[in-house]
Amino acid sequence: MSSRPRSSRDNAVLAVLVGLVLILVVRRHVVRADTLLWLAVLIPSIILHEVSHGALALLFGDDTAKRAGRLTLNPIPHVDPFGTVILPAILLLTGAPPFGWAKPVPVNVRRLRDPRNQGLMVSLVGPAVNIGLAVTAALVLRYARHVSLFVSGGSLLVPHLSSLNRALFLFGLVNVILAAFNLIPLPPLDGSAVLERLLPASLWPGYLRLRRYSFVLLFAVVFLLPGFLARVFDPAIHLWGRLLT
């Protein structure tokens, strides 16, 4: 049996997985400059989203994320093999913009000083951070007067921008999409915290049984219901456009 630490083995497996995915994507010729730019703003956005959960939990008395080494901007500890590697690759191969998520930051709600209220705040701080990042990007673009666009039916008509301004534009767009996605009231997404807060006690046993299959349920909703994500993302995209006008 190897004496190499488990984390080192996991990192080696992850590196091989990422390498294989990159080889497949490059061989299919689906990597373009815009794709790389999209990934460049997506990865830090999902990391900041996850770190914010652990940072607020630490402020409220739970150091679980800190002890797990998750309060870091290093992307490796946050990588979820499916959400961070496989799903974006599938989307790239099908011609869709890459999208995904990071490994959830561990939080022990029972260690919070006020589990009921602070647990809800810890859940919602991730989308709040994404919205804050989007607003910041919009303010920079808007008041620097580097962007003008038309908003119509949730779609954006974007003029040619400099590389920096295009990165800011995509950074804001990615963050409003992340906020909208994570506010879907389905476990394990952050919006489920609101659902749990409002759920009558009589429904909790059934909900907890259903929660065990949360990833399967989420996958089914996203991929088997045509137009579901469009109905979630279109208002967010429209809001992003409104922030810039």
Buried (B, 14 or more C-beta within 10 A) or exposed (E): EEEEEEEEEBBEEBEEBBEEBEEEBEEEEBBEEEBEBBBBBBBBBBBBBBBBBBBBBBBBEBEBBBEEEBBBEEEEBBBBBBBBBBBBBBBBEEEEBBBBBBBBBBBBBEEBEEBEEBBBBBBBBBBBBBBBBBBBBBEBBBEEEBBEBEBEEBEBEBEEBEEEBBBBBBBBBBBBBBBBBBBBEBBEBBBBBBBBEEEEEEEEEEBEEEBEEBEEBBEEEBEEEEEEBEEBBBEBBBBBBEBBE
